[in-house]
Amino acid sequence: MKANIGTADRVVRVVGGLVIVGAGTYYRSWWGLVGFLPLLTAAVRLCPAYLPFRFSTCKADIDKPDLLPPGAGAA
């Protein structure tokens, strides 16, 4: 599947997930396990909740630099 989580979204998910896990550990609550969900989605760069709405925080493919040298395109 195509990634739908951009860099800023990943940072927010990692920080939020770590805060939730840390709070769960501090308060000795099982709710801290919920923090692993944003960490998982940030790691795989895919949010299933975005899929039905075709929402993406990734930059468009047009902004990505071409990895092939000039003149080396597919024939």
Residue frames as qw, qx, qy, qz and C-alpha x, y, z in Angstrom:
[[0.000, 0.888, 0.459, 0.000, 0.00, 0.00, 0.00],
 [0.361, 0.599, -0.025, 0.715, 1.06, 3.56, -0.62],
 [0.359, -0.265, -0.489, 0.749, 2.22, 5.65, 2.34],
 [0.068, -0.767, -0.424, -0.477, -0.21, 8.36, 3.42],
 [0.513, -0.814, -0.151, 0.229, 1.61, 9.88, 6.41],
 [0.434, 0.782, -0.164, 0.415, 4.01, 12.76, 5.83],
 [0.521, 0.225, -0.508, 0.648, 7.01, 13.85, 7.87],
 [0.206, -0.360, 0.300, -0.859, 5.24, 16.36, 10.13],
 [0.817, -0.254, -0.158, -0.493, 2.42, 13.88, 10.78],
 [0.831, 0.035, -0.506, 0.228, 4.99, 11.19, 11.70],
 [0.257, 0.297, -0.494, 0.776, 6.72, 13.50, 14.18],
 [0.497, -0.334, 0.151, -0.787, 3.42, 14.36, 15.87],
 [0.906, -0.141, -0.295, -0.269, 2.48, 10.66, 16.06],
 [0.697, 0.137, -0.552, 0.436, 5.84, 9.63, 17.53],
 [0.030, 0.301, -0.437, 0.847, 5.85, 12.39, 20.15],
 [0.649, -0.268, 0.020, -0.712, 2.19, 11.79, 21.04],
 [0.896, -0.050, -0.430, -0.098, 2.68, 8.04, 21.20],
 [0.533, 0.180, -0.584, 0.585, 5.70, 8.36, 23.46],
 [0.229, -0.317, 0.321, -0.863, 3.81, 10.76, 25.76],
 [0.808, -0.211, -0.133, -0.534, 0.86, 8.34, 26.02],
 [0.846, 0.030, -0.504, 0.170, 3.14, 5.34, 26.67],
 [0.307, 0.276, -0.517, 0.750, 5.10, 7.37, 29.23],
 [0.454, -0.319, 0.196, -0.808, 1.93, 8.51, 31.01],
 [0.893, -0.139, -0.293, -0.311, 0.62, 4.95, 31.05],
 [0.709, 0.118, -0.554, 0.419, 3.89, 3.74, 32.55],
 [0.047, 0.329, -0.416, 0.846, 3.98, 6.56, 35.11],
 [0.587, -0.213, 0.196, -0.756, 0.38, 5.98, 36.23],
 [0.176, -0.124, 0.974, -0.065, 0.72, 2.20, 35.89],
 [0.633, 0.399, 0.317, -0.583, -2.27, 2.05, 33.57],
 [0.609, 0.182, 0.716, 0.289, -3.00, -0.27, 30.68],
 [0.387, 0.876, 0.240, -0.158, -4.13, 2.78, 28.73],
 [0.190, -0.739, 0.475, 0.438, -0.45, 3.39, 27.99],
 [0.541, 0.049, 0.774, 0.325, -0.66, 0.58, 25.45],
 [0.436, 0.808, 0.387, -0.088, -2.87, 2.84, 23.31],
 [0.052, -0.870, 0.302, 0.386, 0.27, 4.90, 22.66],
 [0.481, -0.216, 0.748, 0.403, 1.69, 2.09, 20.56],
 [0.536, 0.632, 0.558, 0.039, -0.96, 2.68, 17.89],
 [0.259, 0.955, -0.069, -0.130, 0.39, 6.09, 16.78],
 [0.324, -0.641, 0.641, 0.272, 3.93, 4.72, 17.05],
 [0.610, 0.130, 0.756, 0.201, 3.01, 1.81, 14.78],
 [0.491, 0.791, 0.365, 0.020, 1.28, 4.01, 12.19],
 [0.018, 0.930, -0.298, -0.212, 4.28, 6.36, 12.19],
 [0.479, -0.419, 0.724, 0.269, 6.68, 3.44, 11.68],
 [0.524, 0.267, 0.761, 0.272, 4.80, 1.99, 8.70],
 [0.022, 0.240, -0.221, -0.945, 3.76, 5.43, 7.33],
 [0.291, -0.274, -0.727, -0.558, 0.22, 4.22, 6.79],
 [0.281, 0.063, 0.557, -0.779, -2.91, 5.30, 8.65],
 [0.054, 0.316, 0.920, 0.224, -5.90, 3.03, 7.96],
 [0.089, 0.699, 0.532, -0.469, -8.30, 5.79, 9.10],
 [0.077, 0.577, -0.260, -0.770, -7.10, 7.99, 6.21],
 [0.197, -0.014, 0.869, 0.454, -7.82, 5.34, 3.54],
 [0.229, 0.609, 0.759, 0.000, -11.64, 5.63, 3.20],
 [0.085, 0.908, 0.189, -0.363, -11.34, 9.41, 2.81],
 [0.731, 0.478, 0.116, 0.473, -8.35, 9.21, 0.41],
 [0.198, -0.971, 0.113, -0.065, -6.56, 11.62, 2.72],
 [0.853, 0.083, -0.120, 0.502, -2.79, 11.95, 2.70],
 [0.263, -0.939, 0.076, 0.209, -0.28, 14.22, 4.42],
 [0.700, -0.121, 0.406, 0.574, 2.54, 13.13, 2.09],
 [0.116, 0.617, -0.269, -0.730, 3.87, 15.56, -0.46],
 [0.805, 0.512, 0.071, -0.292, 2.78, 14.89, -4.03],
 [0.867, 0.008, 0.342, 0.362, 4.96, 12.58, -6.13],
 [0.480, 0.801, 0.099, 0.344, 5.70, 15.55, -8.36],
 [0.217, -0.927, 0.262, -0.160, 7.81, 17.13, -5.56],
 [0.841, -0.360, 0.354, 0.194, 10.09, 14.10, -5.25],
 [0.085, 0.731, -0.539, -0.411, 13.41, 14.37, -7.08],
 [0.906, 0.347, -0.180, -0.163, 14.04, 12.02, -9.95],
 [0.708, -0.527, 0.446, 0.147, 16.63, 9.39, -9.02],
 [0.809, 0.309, 0.348, 0.358, 17.66, 8.69, -12.61],
 [0.305, -0.432, 0.236, 0.815, 20.37, 10.80, -14.23],
 [0.459, 0.641, -0.013, -0.615, 19.28, 12.97, -17.19],
 [0.492, 0.500, -0.588, -0.404, 18.92, 10.96, -20.40],
 [0.047, 0.183, -0.976, 0.109, 18.65, 7.62, -18.57],
 [0.637, 0.069, 0.268, -0.720, 14.86, 7.32, -18.81],
 [0.648, 0.108, 0.752, -0.053, 13.04, 4.15, -19.75],
 [0.052, 0.259, -0.633, -0.728, 13.15, 3.38, -23.45]]
